[in-house]
Amino acid sequence: MLTPAADVSGHLHHTYFCLYNSSDAIKYAVYFQITNTDVMAAPTGYSGVIAIDVTGSGNGSTALQVGTALQGVLNAHADFTAAVNGAGVVTVTGLTTSSPS
């Protein structure tokens, strides 16, 4: 389960967390775009990046808006299946032997 935080004045912009696909084969930096859609470079040691576009609600996005955006992008990605609840908490399933996020 991933519990997102609400954005405060754009402070969530380009923050990221590590998410591995099944069997830890690919290490992704999952990052949030709050104020613009500039692409973040992959940090050292990561295989790729996954951008979560929250620019529609932007600064001050609620945890539900952040979680809904996160779920949508992860669920659309070939490596993940995700669901979101009414509070914005995202559950990622199907990660057979991967490390915790």
Buried (B, 14 or more C-beta within 10 A) or exposed (E): EBEBBBBEEBEBBBEBEBBBBEEEEBBBBBBBBBBEEEEBEBEEEBEEBBBBEBBEBBBEBBBBBBBBBBBBBBBEBEBBEBEBEEEBBBEBEEBEEBEEB
